[in-house]
Amino acid sequence: MFVDFRWPNWHREDASELEIFSVAPVDEGVARSTPVVFVHGAFVGGWCWQAHFLDYFASCGFQTIAPSLRGHGGSAGRGRLDTYGIREYVGDLERVVAGLDGPPPVLVGHSMGALVVQRYLERFPASAAVLMAPVPPQGLLPSTLRMAIGDPLLYAQYGLMQAFGSGVIDTDVAQRAIFSEQMPDEQLTAYARRVQRESQRALWDMNVHAAGRPWLAPETVPMQVLAADDDALFHADETRAVADLWGCQWQSLPDLGHAMMLEPGWRDAADAIIRWIWQEGVR
């Protein structure tokens, strides 16, 4: 089960409400004191964690929280989406975390969400952080050029989606972009319907301000970077560069595409995160 509730955003009129998906531990006897907050990537919303991760982590004793950043999913701000950048998304994460009880949370960010987590850590503590398929330090340009030269149809599809939304998505192309070949057609179609435009400003930030700045973090946070072997967007060496920047552990998971949390093999990614959290002593 999941609980979908509205979270007040006290500082920004543009995002007076955030959609938040949250699941409490099923068994209070195994409940852990440290919550886990999941931050979605570009073109989606908090719903991407609802499919598998929220319930699974809750079954392991964690309170799980997944906001839809302003302008995404059911959150306010769609009309001004292009005015929001990574800084505004960090503000959303800040307000969500401020409303939680217990120790600082474990932060799990995917793709663009991984950059949001890195920027958050420049100002606030966390018990641990996991960056899944993070935007490389050099930004989106290498991936964009590789796509434009090697797969122009896929490149054109991204442009159409950004201009006109999910209605123009070719599911075969979408599968090649963010999923592995194991993704069933019916699930692929269902997920494709929920894809949306991304903020032009956020895309710009990911092009020119994508490198993490660990020297600005007030304290050292245990961190793990997870890559996917079948990621068509970011290559292994690009995600490994993020781990090198932060001096943390890097692991690549086989048979998974970019959207690891939605893949048929999603449990491999979830288990890798949970094992690492336990190894780091987070309770």
Summary of the structure (lengths in Angstrom):
residues: 283
radius of gyration: 17.4
end to end distance: 22.6
largest distance: 54.2
contacts: 992
relative contact order: 0.15
helix: 45%
strand: 15%
